[in-house]
Amino acid sequence: MPPFSFLVLVVVCAKAGLGTTVGCVEREREALLRFKHGLVDDYGILSSWDTRDCCQWRGVRCSNQSGHIVMLHLPAPPTEFEDEYKSLRGEDEYKSLRGEISPSLLELEHLTHLDLSCNDFERSPIPPFIASLSKIQYLNLSYANFTGRLPSQLGNLSNLLSLDLSDNDFEGSQLGNLSNLLSLDIGGNYHLHSENLDWLSYLSSLRHLDLHYPPTPHYSVFSPVNSSAPLAFLDLSDNDYDLTSSIYPWLFNFTTTLVHLDLSWNAHLNGSIPDAFGNMASLKYLDMSGNQLQGSIPEAFGNMTSLERLYLDANKLEGEIRKSLSNLCRLQQLDTLSLSDNQLRGSVPDLTGFSSLRWLYLDYNQLNGTLPTSIGHLTKLQVLDINSNSLQGNISEAHLLHLSQLSYLDLSSNSLTFNMSSEWVPPFQLRSLLLASCQLGPRFPSWLQTQKQLQNLDISNSNISDVIPDWFWNLTSRIYDFNISNNQITGTLPNISSKFDDPLYIDMSSNYLEGSIPQLPSELAWLDLSNNKFSGSITLLCTVANSYLVYLDLSNNLLSGELPNCWPQWKNLRVLNLENNQFSGKFPKSFGSLQSIQTLHLRNNNLIGELPSSLKKCKSLGFIDLAKNRLSGKIPPWIGGNLPNLTVLNLRSNKFSGSISPEICQLKKIQILDLSGNNMSGTIPRCLSNFTAMTKKGSLTITYNFSSYNPNGVSGYWSYVDMELVKWKGREFEYKNTLGLVKSIDLSSNKLTGEIPKEVTDLLELVSLNFSRNNLIGSIPTTIGQLKSLDVLDLSQNQLIGEIPSSLSEIDRLSTLDLSNNNLSGKIPRGDKAEGTPNAYSYEDDIQQDGNDMWFYVSIALGFIVGFWGVCGTLLLNNSWRYAYFHFLNKIKDWLYVTTTINMARLWRSLQS
């Protein structure tokens, strides 16, 4: 509850003389029962409303002098397991009353306090009779699913001190002359608008004003308005369309009164920060995060001596961090400093001047150098986040020596090396420890076993090459976010089903773990064991018997056997990746129960049989990769009609037969279609021009955003970027960061007949087209030159005839062209846009780079191994060769010495003569 609303509540309670000495008035009791009758109480909130004395009922308070009801306080309580992450996003779930507000409340003539917030009034308007509660002083109808126009009669509530109508769906904003109003919150109403805020001038007593998130462009909130109100609390956050730097002159009218100011997340608030903020001597809370602010932090900020919390993150601030912090170190009461996600540079200076600091965020900047040991003297520090910078050097015990209150430590994505003694006992108990890409190894740090309160642990890519010690599993009981990926961890996993109380996210990918996959915690939402050496069956996976699992990746292991049949229990699974294993048998029919699945990777296994028709139920599927299996039968027509969201369909290198059904042309979102290496026959459908996603530019990546939670209410929010192996210019490359740019059709190595449909030339953003190794006849469409984005064109090994179209010269990005082994005539057109040589940089360069980087580094590594060990390894292992080699070097040295000495002597004698 905002501070001024709480103050108003105290005032109202004091004036009302609350108590229960006198029993409730019968007429008012009957009015409350009629009010209850109009509501649906799913959670028994009003279960106490059945006794004689209504003053004892939940949410009801009476005057201890007259017995009249003066307070009806029924905000919906949050559900069990309220989650702090949801709370930060305003996504709490509540035990709400539903229904309508009965006019019987008019019988409560002495009512001064009415709070029905967070209930569900099912998009009904505010009943106009609410404005007839003439004695009301506190009215809270926030987050209650109201809609419609604000009743103009609300302006008649002349005794109103506090009004909260936030987070509904109201229209209009005229509130009349509420001259006694102290607190007003109408933020979060999507359609609330006004041409100006002249009505604010009538609220002469206003101290608390919250106008966050009115996103319609009609809300010209910030046109100049004369106001004599002594504002102390002002929230103008999330006003994307309207808030600009023109707001500053109006703000500075409240220099002496403002205590809380929130200007965060306004996309059009840019430029430098005015020095005049330094005159706000009473300001305790300032949030200007998520804007487009530039320049440096003003020196004048050091004059805001009352400031306790400062948020400047997610802007474009720059300059030396040392200078910025020196301007702020005079703020002795500052306990929160957030400068994350800016462009601050330089080394972190001495921080001992910030003696009151509890939360420090410097992550996602351009900081370098070492971390000063003085940070260990911030004895009140609870949160330290400096991740994603360029810090280097050692972290010793001195850095953390006096941080006894530290609960959150994030130093990940820096080049820091932890150098602690094996006997070190930290002074803190962390809840979150995030040290990804720091150097902790080669052993698991022994000091970790002292941390008994961990909930979030990320020590991925930390150079650990060790077996997981037994004591490590004693730390995991409270952990819900667990990441030890990208190390060189060896050994097997024990039964971990009882090692985690509230697991949500487990990532042990890219290690050397082996053996079978053990029994796992049943509450998991995210599991990644990819890129290890696990083997055997995955039947124990079925112990994860919940509907919370959204992500499962077991790819690149040695797993075998048939796929289990427990898929129906994972109705919320979004991502399934089992590729590059040794699974066999038929495709389980129960896969059709995965109705939330979005991406399915099963390539490079030994699956056989036909695609089950149950897959047609998976209408959310956007990505299917079943390449390199032994699947057979016809490619079912329902793929086109029942999977409208497909972006990638890769069935390459299987045993599919039959013709390509015209229904496949219903895949309007398809970007990659690969049916190559099968036994397909018949003609190519002429409806390919219906692939509308191949006619327009796309985004760089194919990304999915999703969330999940476990039975104990712990929730997580993830973003997953898909990847795919694409056959490009005869080789396979993995694409991820540029996958969204790849628009490709590959029907090569089949038995297709007929002509190349000219409709394919309507796919203007097509990057790769491969119809090679078929039995196609006829000529190349003369409109092929329309494909300006084409980088690869392979029509080789067919029976094409006729002239090579001159329009090919219009494709200036074409770098690979193969028309060989046909019956074509004429020359390949040349000109300024020469065949095979792009004359300008294009986004295909990005696509190729994404795949070529890996081969570049592999080539370097192989060259080093062959060159170095081919010579040195031979000399190390073969004694006779090593003796002969060094004997030869000695002879060369002696010969050089003798020859040089003789020649120098001759030269000296000739000079003397």
VEXMARTOR-442943 format. One record per residue (C-alpha): x, y, z; residue in one letter. Coordinates in steps of 0.25 Angstrom, whole numbers. Example, Ala and Ser with C-alpha at 12.3 -4.5 7.8 and 13.67 -1.06 7.14 Angstrom:
REM residues 2
      c1      c2      c3   code
      49     -18      31      A
      55      -4      29      S
This chain:
REM residues 913
      c1      c2      c3   code
       0       0       0      M
       6      14      -4      P
      10      22       8      P
       0      33       7      F
     -11      23       5      S
      -7      16      18      F
      -7      30      25      L
     -21      32      20      V
     -26      19      25      L
     -20      22      38      V
     -27      35      38      V
     -41      29      34      V
     -39      18      45      C
     -36      28      56      A
     -48      37      52      K
     -58      25      51      A
     -55      20      65      G
     -54       6      61      L
     -58      -5      71      G
     -68     -16      75      T
     -74     -11      88      T
     -88      -8      82      V
     -94     -19      74      G
     -97     -17      59      C
    -110     -10      54      V
    -120     -21      49      E
    -123     -13      36      R
    -109     -12      32      E
    -107     -27      35      R
    -118     -30      25      E
    -111     -21      15      A
     -98     -28      16      L
    -105     -41      14      L
    -112     -36       1      R
     -98     -31      -3      F
     -93     -45       0      K
    -104     -51      -8      H
     -99     -44     -21      G
     -85     -50     -20      L
     -79     -64     -23      V
     -70     -68     -12      D
     -61     -79     -18      D
     -51     -78      -6      Y
     -60     -77       6      G
     -56     -62       9      I
     -69     -59      14      L
     -71     -72      22      S
     -72     -64      35      S
     -84     -56      31      W
     -94     -65      38      D
     -93     -60      52      T
    -102     -50      59      R
     -92     -39      61      D
     -88     -34      48      C
     -77     -26      54      C
     -69     -39      56      Q
     -70     -43      42      W
     -58     -43      33      R
     -55     -29      27      G
     -66     -22      35      V
     -63     -11      45      R
     -73      -4      53      C
     -72       9      61      S
     -71       6      76      N
     -80      17      79      Q
     -92      15      70      S
     -90       1      65      G
     -92       6      51      H
     -83       0      40      I
     -72       9      36      V
     -62       0      29      M
     -64     -11      18      L
     -50     -16      16      H
     -50     -28       6      L
     -38     -28      -3      P
     -36     -42      -9      A
     -24     -49      -2      P
     -13     -55     -11      P
     -14     -70     -13      T
      -4     -79      -6      E
      10     -79     -10      F
      10     -65     -14      E
      22     -63     -23      D
      32     -52     -22      E
      35     -52     -37      Y
      21     -51     -41      K
      19     -40     -31      S
      30     -32     -37      L
      22     -33     -50      R
       8     -30     -44      G
       4     -45     -47      E
      -1     -49     -34      D
     -13     -58     -33      E
     -24     -56     -23      Y
     -35     -63     -16      K
     -45     -53     -22      S
     -60     -51     -20      L
     -68     -51     -33      R
     -81     -45     -37      G
     -87     -31     -35      E
     -88     -20     -25      I
    -102     -20     -19      S
    -109      -6     -17      P
    -111     -11      -2      S
     -98      -4       1      L
    -106       9       1      L
    -112       4      14      E
     -98       6      20      L
    -100      21      22      E
     -88      23      31      H
     -78      15      23      L
     -65      23      22      T
     -56      12      16      H
     -59       3       5      L
     -48      -7      -1      D
     -52     -17     -11      L
     -39     -18     -18      S
     -33     -30     -26      C
     -47     -36     -27      N
     -53     -40     -40      D
     -66     -32     -44      F
     -65     -38     -58      E
     -64     -26     -67      R
     -76     -19     -61      S
     -76      -3     -60      P
     -75       3     -46      I
     -89       4     -41      P
     -93      19     -41      P
     -99      18     -27      F
     -85      17     -21      I
     -85      32     -23      A
     -96      33     -13      S
     -88      28      -2      L
     -87      42       3      S
     -78      39      15      K
     -68      31       8      I
     -53      35      11      Q
     -45      23       6      Y
     -50      16      -7      L
     -41       5     -13      N
     -46      -2     -26      L
     -33      -5     -32      S
     -30     -18     -40      Y
     -44     -22     -39      A
     -47     -25     -54      N
     -56     -12     -56      F
     -59      -6     -69      T
     -67       5     -75      G
     -66      20     -73      R
     -63      26     -59      L
     -76      31     -53      P
     -76      46     -53      S
     -83      46     -40      Q
     -70      42     -33      L
     -67      56     -33      G
     -78      58     -23      N
     -71      50     -12      L
     -66      63      -5      S
     -61      55       7      N
     -52      46      -1      L
     -38      46       4      L
     -32      34      -4      S
     -37      28     -18      L
     -31      16     -24      D
     -36      11     -38      L
     -23       6     -43      S
     -22      -6     -52      D
     -36      -7     -58      N
     -41      -3     -72      D
     -47      10     -70      F
     -50      21     -80      E
     -50      36     -78      G
     -43      43     -66      S
     -51      55     -61      Q
     -52      54     -46      L
     -59      67     -42      G
     -55      76     -31      N
     -50      66     -20      L
     -43      78     -13      S
     -40      69       0      N
     -34      57      -8      L
     -20      54      -3      L
     -17      41     -11      S
     -21      38     -25      L
     -17      25     -33      D
     -23      23     -47      I
     -11      17     -54      G
     -11       4     -62      G
     -24       7     -69      N
     -22       4     -83      Y
     -33      13     -89      H
     -32      24     -79      L
     -30      37     -87      H
     -31      52     -86      S
     -27      63     -95      E
     -20      70     -83      N
     -19      69     -68      L
     -26      82     -65      D
     -35      75     -55      W
     -22      73     -46      L
     -23      88     -43      S
     -36      85     -35      Y
     -29      75     -26      L
     -22      85     -18      S
     -19      76      -6      S
     -13      65     -14      L
       0      58      -9      R
       0      45     -16      H
      -2      44     -31      L
      -1      31     -39      D
      -3      31     -54      L
       6      19     -58      H
       3      12     -71      Y
      -8      19     -78      P
      -2      15     -92      P
     -12      21    -102      T
      -7      33    -110      P
     -19      41    -106      H
     -14      43     -92      Y
      -7      56     -94      S
      -3      55     -79      V
       8      64     -79      F
       3      77     -85      S
       5      89     -75      P
      -4      89     -64      V
      -5      99     -53      N
      -5      92     -39      S
      -3      97     -25      S
      -4      83     -20      A
       7      79     -10      P
      11      66     -18      L
      20      57     -10      A
      18      44     -18      F
      17      44     -33      L
      18      32     -42      D
      18      35     -57      L
      24      22     -61      S
      21      14     -74      D
      15      26     -82      N
      22      22     -95      D
      14      31    -104      Y
      14      44     -97      D
      25      46     -86      L
      37      54     -92      T
      47      64     -86      S
      36      75     -87      S
      31      69     -73      I
      43      75     -66      Y
      39      89     -64      P
      26      84     -58      W
      33      74     -49      L
      42      85     -43      F
      30      92     -37      N
      30      81     -27      F
      45      82     -23      T
      42      85      -8      T
      31      74      -7      T
      34      62     -15      L
      39      50      -7      V
      36      39     -18      H
      37      41     -33      L
      36      30     -43      D
      39      33     -58      L
      43      19     -62      S
      40      12     -75      W
      37      24     -84      N
      42      21     -98      A
      42      36    -102      H
      49      42     -90      L
      63      44     -95      N
      74      54     -95      G
      83      58     -83      S
      78      58     -68      I
      76      73     -64      P
      85      78     -53      D
      72      84     -46      A
      69      70     -40      F
      80      74     -30      G
      70      84     -24      N
      61      73     -19      M
      66      72      -5      A
      54      64       0      S
      54      53     -11      L
      57      40      -5      K
      53      31     -17      Y
      56      34     -32      L
      54      24     -43      D
      58      28     -57      M
      61      14     -62      S
      57       9     -76      G
      58      22     -83      N
      67      27     -94      Q
      75      36     -85      L
      89      40     -90      Q
     101      47     -85      G
     107      45     -71      S
     101      45     -57      I
     100      60     -53      P
     110      65     -42      E
      97      72     -36      A
      92      58     -32      F
     101      59     -20      G
      92      70     -14      N
      80      61     -13      M
      85      58       2      T
      72      51       5      S
      72      41      -6      L
      71      26      -2      E
      68      19     -15      R
      73      23     -29      L
      70      15     -41      Y
      77      19     -54      L
      78       5     -61      D
      74       2     -75      A
      78      16     -81      N
      90      20     -90      K
      98      27     -79      L
     113      27     -82      E
     126      33     -76      G
     136      28     -65      E
     129      20     -54      I
     140      26     -45      R
     135      40     -47      K
     120      36     -47      S
     121      29     -33      L
     130      40     -27      S
     118      50     -30      N
     109      41     -22      L
     117      37     -10      C
     112      49      -3      R
      99      42      -2      L
     100      36      12      Q
      86      31      13      Q
      87      24      -1      L
      84       9       1      D
      80       5     -14      T
      88       9     -26      L
      85       3     -39      S
      93       7     -52      L
      91      -6     -59      S
      91      -7     -74      D
      97       6     -78      N
     111       9     -85      Q
     119      13     -73      L
     134       9     -74      R
     146       9     -66      G
     150       2     -53      S
     142       1     -41      V
     147      11     -31      P
     148      10     -16      D
     134       9     -10      L
     136      11       4      T
     128      24       4      G
     115      17       1      F
     114      12      16      S
      99      11      15      S
      98       3       2      L
      90     -10       2      R
      87     -12     -12      W
      98      -9     -23      L
      95     -12     -38      Y
     106      -9     -48      L
     103     -21     -58      D
     103     -20     -73      Y
     113      -8     -74      N
     127      -7     -80      Q
     135      -8     -67      L
     149     -13     -67      N
     161     -15     -58      G
     160     -22     -45      T
     150     -22     -34      L
     155     -14     -22      P
     156     -21      -8      T
     149      -8      -2      S
     136     -14      -7      I
     138     -24       5      G
     136     -12      15      H
     121     -10      10      L
     116     -17      23      T
     101     -14      20      K
     102     -20       6      L
      91     -30       2      Q
      92     -30     -13      V
     104     -29     -22      L
     102     -30     -37      D
     114     -27     -46      I
     111     -38     -57      N
     114     -36     -72      S
     126     -26     -71      N
     140     -28     -74      S
     146     -29     -60      L
     158     -38     -58      Q
     168     -42     -47      G
     166     -50     -35      N
     155     -50     -25      I
     161     -53     -11      S
     155     -54       3      E
     158     -40       5      A
     147     -36      -5      H
     136     -43       3      L
     142     -42      17      L
     132     -33      24      H
     119     -36      15      L
     112     -43      26      S
      98     -39      21      Q
     101     -42       6      L
      90     -51       0      S
      91     -49     -15      Y
     104     -49     -22      L
     106     -49     -37      D
     119     -47     -44      L
     116     -56     -56      S
     122     -53     -70      S
     135     -47     -65      N
     149     -52     -66      S
     150     -53     -51      L
     158     -65     -43      T
     153     -69     -29      F
     166     -71     -21      N
     161     -76      -7      M
     167     -85       3      S
     161     -99       5      S
     158     -95      19      E
     151     -82      17      W
     137     -80      23      V
     129     -69      17      P
     123     -59      26      P
     110     -59      18      F
      98     -69      15      Q
      95     -67       0      L
      82     -69      -6      R
      87     -66     -20      S
     101     -70     -25      L
     103     -67     -40      L
     118     -69     -45      L
     116     -73     -59      A
     129     -72     -67      S
     137     -69     -55      C
     149     -78     -52      Q
     146     -87     -40      L
     152    -100     -44      G
     158    -110     -46      P
     151    -115     -33      R
     138    -112     -27      F
     140    -100     -18      P
     140    -106      -3      S
     134     -93       2      W
     121     -96      -5      L
     118    -106       5      Q
     116     -95      15      T
     104     -89       7      Q
      92     -96      13      K
      81     -85       8      Q
      84     -86      -7      L
      72     -85     -16      Q
      79     -80     -29      N
      92     -86     -33      L
     100     -84     -46      D
     114     -88     -47      I
     113     -92     -62      S
     126     -90     -71      N
     135     -89     -58      S
     146     -99     -62      N
     142    -110     -53      I
     147    -123     -57      S
     144    -132     -45      D
     134    -142     -40      V
     122    -136     -33      I
     125    -138     -18      P
     115    -145      -9      D
     114    -132       0      W
     110    -124     -12      F
      96    -131     -12      W
      94    -126       2      N
      93    -112      -3      L
      82    -114     -13      T
      70    -116      -5      S
      65    -102      -6      R
      71     -99     -20      I
      60     -97     -31      Y
      70     -91     -41      D
      82    -100     -43      F
      92     -99     -54      N
     106    -106     -55      I
     107    -107     -70      S
     119    -105     -79      N
     129    -111     -70      N
     137    -124     -71      Q
     129    -131     -59      I
     131    -146     -60      T
     124    -158     -53      G
     110    -162     -52      T
      98    -156     -45      L
      91    -162     -33      P
      77    -163     -31      N
      74    -148     -30      I
      58    -149     -28      S
      60    -146     -13      S
      71    -136     -14      K
      63    -124     -18      F
      51    -119     -10      D
      46    -109     -21      D
      53    -111     -33      P
      49    -103     -45      L
      61    -102     -55      Y
      73    -112     -56      I
      84    -110     -66      D
      95    -120     -66      M
      98    -120     -81      S
     111    -120     -88      S
     119    -128     -78      N
     125    -143     -78      Y
     114    -149     -69      L
     111    -163     -72      E
     103    -175     -68      G
      88    -176     -69      S
      79    -164     -66      I
      75    -165     -52      P
      61    -163     -45      Q
      58    -149     -45      L
      50    -139     -37      P
      35    -139     -41      S
      33    -124     -40      E
      43    -120     -51      L
      39    -110     -61      A
      53    -109     -69      W
      63    -120     -71      L
      75    -120     -80      D
      85    -132     -80      L
      89    -130     -94      S
     104    -132     -99      N
     108    -142     -89      N
     111    -157     -90      K
      98    -163     -84      F
      94    -176     -89      S
      83    -186     -88      G
      68    -185     -87      S
      60    -172     -82      I
      48    -179     -76      T
      52    -173     -62      L
      49    -160     -68      L
      34    -163     -66      C
      36    -161     -51      T
      35    -146     -55      V
      20    -148     -54      A
      15    -134     -55      N
       8    -124     -64      S
      19    -113     -61      Y
      30    -118     -70      L
      32    -108     -82      V
      46    -112     -87      Y
      53    -125     -89      L
      67    -126     -96      D
      74    -140     -96      L
      81    -138    -109      S
      95    -142    -113      N
      96    -154    -103      N
      97    -169    -105      L
      83    -172    -101      L
      76    -184    -107      S
      63    -192    -107      G
      49    -188    -111      E
      43    -175    -107      L
      35    -176     -94      P
      20    -175     -95      N
      18    -165     -83      C
      16    -152     -92      W
       1    -150     -88      P
       6    -145     -74      Q
      14    -134     -80      W
       2    -126     -86      K
      10    -112     -85      N
      23    -117     -91      L
      28    -107    -101      R
      42    -111    -105      V
      46    -126    -108      L
      60    -129    -113      N
      65    -143    -114      L
      73    -142    -126      E
      87    -149    -128      N
      84    -161    -120      N
      81    -176    -123      Q
      66    -177    -121      F
      59    -187    -129      S
      45    -193    -131      G
      33    -186    -136      K
      28    -172    -133      F
      19    -172    -121      P
       5    -169    -124      K
       4    -162    -110      S
      12    -151    -116      F
      -1    -145    -120      G
      -4    -142    -105      S
       7    -131    -106      L
      -3    -121    -110      Q
       6    -109    -105      S
      18    -114    -112      I
      25    -103    -121      Q
      38    -109    -125      T
      41    -124    -127      L
      56    -129    -130      H
      57    -144    -133      L
      68    -144    -144      R
      79    -154    -145      N
      73    -166    -138      N
      67    -179    -143      N
      52    -177    -143      L
      44    -185    -152      I
      30    -186    -157      G
      20    -175    -161      E
      17    -162    -155      L
       5    -164    -145      P
      -8    -156    -149      S
      -9    -152    -134      S
       2    -142    -137      L
      -9    -133    -144      K
     -14    -130    -130      K
      -1    -122    -128      C
      -6    -109    -134      K
       5    -101    -127      S
      16    -108    -134      L
      25     -98    -141      G
      38    -106    -143      F
      39    -121    -147      I
      53    -127    -150      D
      52    -142    -152      L
      64    -143    -162      A
      73    -155    -163      K
      64    -166    -157      N
      57    -178    -165      R
      43    -172    -165      L
      34    -177    -176      S
      21    -176    -183      G
      15    -164    -189      K
      17    -150    -184      I
       3    -148    -178      P
      -6    -137    -184      P
     -11    -132    -170      W
       3    -126    -168      I
      -2    -114    -177      G
     -16    -113    -171      G
     -14    -116    -156      N
       0    -110    -153      L
      -2     -95    -158      P
       9     -90    -149      N
      20     -98    -155      L
      33     -90    -158      T
      43    -101    -160      V
      40    -115    -166      L
      52    -124    -168      N
      49    -138    -172      L
      62    -140    -180      R
      69    -154    -181      S
      58    -163    -178      N
      50    -173    -186      K
      37    -165    -189      F
      30    -168    -202      S
      18    -164    -210      G
      15    -150    -216      S
      16    -137    -209      I
       2    -133    -205      S
      -3    -119    -210      P
      -8    -118    -195      E
       6    -115    -191      I
       4    -101    -198      C
      -5     -97    -186      Q
       8     -95    -178      L
       8     -80    -179      K
      18     -78    -168      K
      28     -88    -174      I
      43     -83    -175      Q
      51     -96    -177      I
      45    -108    -184      L
      55    -119    -186      D
      49    -132    -192      L
      62    -136    -198      S
      68    -150    -198      G
      55    -158    -199      N
      48    -166    -209      N
      37    -155    -213      M
      31    -156    -227      S
      21    -148    -235      G
      21    -134    -238      T
      25    -121    -230      I
      12    -114    -226      P
       9    -101    -233      R
       4     -95    -221      C
      18     -92    -214      L
      15     -77    -216      S
       6     -79    -203      N
      18     -79    -195      F
      16     -65    -191      T
      27     -65    -180      A
      37     -67    -192      M
      32     -54    -199      T
      36     -45    -187      K
      47     -42    -178      K
      47     -48    -164      G
      54     -46    -151      S
      68     -51    -148      L
      64     -62    -139      T
      53     -72    -136      I
      50     -69    -122      T
      39     -75    -112      Y
      36     -68     -99      N
      29     -77     -88      F
      28     -78     -73      S
      25     -89     -63      S
      23     -92     -48      Y
      24    -104     -39      N
      13    -108     -29      P
      20     -99     -18      N
      17     -87     -26      G
      32     -85     -31      V
      31     -79     -45      S
      41     -77     -56      G
      41     -68     -69      Y
      50     -73     -80      W
      53     -69     -95      S
      58     -80    -104      Y
      65     -78    -117      V
      63     -89    -127      D
      74     -95    -135      M
      75    -104    -148      E
      85    -111    -156      L
      83    -107    -170      V
      90    -113    -182      K
      96    -101    -189      W
     105    -101    -201      K
     107    -116    -199      G
     111    -116    -184      R
     103    -116    -172      E
     103    -103    -163      F
      97    -100    -150      E
      89     -87    -150      Y
      83     -80    -138      K
      86     -65    -137      N
      82     -64    -152      T
      72     -75    -154      L
      61     -66    -156      G
      68     -61    -169      L
      69     -74    -175      V
      58     -76    -185      K
      61     -90    -192      S
      54    -101    -200      I
      61    -114    -202      D
      55    -125    -210      L
      68    -131    -215      S
      71    -146    -217      S
      57    -151    -219      N
      50    -156    -231      K
      41    -144    -235      L
      37    -142    -249      T
      30    -131    -257      G
      34    -117    -259      E
      39    -106    -249      I
      27     -98    -245      P
      29     -84    -249      K
      21     -80    -236      E
      34     -83    -228      V
      39     -70    -234      T
      29     -62    -226      D
      36     -66    -213      L
      44     -53    -213      L
      52     -55    -200      E
      56     -69    -204      L
      71     -71    -200      V
      74     -85    -204      S
      67     -94    -215      L
      71    -108    -218      N
      63    -117    -227      F
      76    -125    -231      S
      77    -140    -234      R
      62    -142    -238      N
      56    -145    -252      N
      51    -131    -255      L
      48    -127    -269      I
      45    -114    -277      G
      52    -101    -276      S
      56     -92    -264      I
      46     -82    -262      P
      50     -69    -269      T
      45     -61    -257      T
      56     -67    -248      I
      63     -54    -247      G
      52     -49    -238      Q
      59     -56    -227      L
      68     -45    -223      K
      71     -51    -209      S
      76     -64    -215      L
      89     -69    -210      D
      89     -83    -214      V
      82     -89    -227      L
      85    -104    -230      D
      77    -110    -241      L
      87    -120    -245      S
      86    -135    -250      Q
      72    -133    -255      N
      67    -134    -270      Q
      65    -119    -272      L
      65    -113    -286      I
      65    -100    -293      G
      73     -87    -291      E
      79     -83    -278      I
      70     -71    -275      P
      77     -57    -276      S
      70     -52    -264      S
      80     -60    -255      L
      89     -48    -257      S
      79     -40    -248      E
      82     -48    -236      I
      94     -40    -230      D
      95     -49    -217      R
      96     -62    -224      L
     109     -69    -219      S
     106     -83    -223      T
     100     -87    -236      L
     100    -102    -241      D
      92    -105    -254      L
     101    -117    -258      S
      97    -130    -264      N
      85    -125    -271      N
      82    -122    -286      N
      82    -107    -284      L
      88     -98    -295      S
      94     -85    -296      G
     104     -78    -287      K
     102     -74    -272      I
      99     -59    -273      P
     110     -50    -268      R
     111     -35    -266      G
     112     -25    -255      D
     105     -35    -246      K
     114     -47    -249      A
     110     -61    -247      E
     115     -67    -234      G
     121     -53    -229      T
     112     -45    -220      P
     116     -30    -222      N
     110     -25    -209      A
     109     -28    -195      Y
      96     -35    -191      S
      90     -42    -179      Y
      94     -55    -186      E
     108     -52    -181      D
     103     -52    -167      D
      96     -66    -170      I
     108     -72    -175      Q
     117     -66    -164      Q
     108     -73    -153      D
     111     -86    -159      G
     126     -84    -164      N
     131     -79    -150      D
     131     -93    -145      M
     139     -99    -156      W
     149     -88    -155      F
     152     -91    -141      Y
     152    -106    -144      V
     162    -104    -155      S
     171     -96    -146      I
     171    -107    -135      A
     173    -118    -145      L
     185    -110    -151      G
     191    -108    -138      F
     189    -123    -134      I
     195    -128    -147      V
     206    -119    -148      G
     211    -118    -134      F
     209    -133    -129      W
     213    -138    -143      G
     227    -134    -140      V
     228    -132    -125      C
     220    -145    -122      G
     228    -153    -131      T
     241    -149    -124      L
     235    -151    -110      L
     231    -165    -113      L
     242    -170    -122      N
     256    -171    -114      N
     264    -174    -127      S
     258    -163    -135      W
     259    -153    -123      R
     274    -157    -122      Y
     277    -155    -137      A
     269    -142    -138      Y
     277    -135    -126      F
     290    -142    -132      H
     287    -135    -145      F
     284    -122    -138      L
     298    -123    -131      N
     305    -125    -144      K
     298    -113    -151      I
     302    -105    -139      K
     317    -109    -140      D
     317    -107    -155      W
     311     -93    -153      L
     321     -90    -142      Y
     334     -94    -150      V
     329     -88    -163      T
     326     -75    -157      T
     340     -75    -149      T
     348     -78    -162      I
     341     -68    -170      N
     342     -57    -160      M
     357     -60    -158      A
     359     -59    -174      R
     352     -45    -174      L
     360     -40    -163      W
     373     -44    -170      R
     368     -37    -183      S
     365     -24    -176      L
     379     -24    -169      Q
     386     -26    -182      S
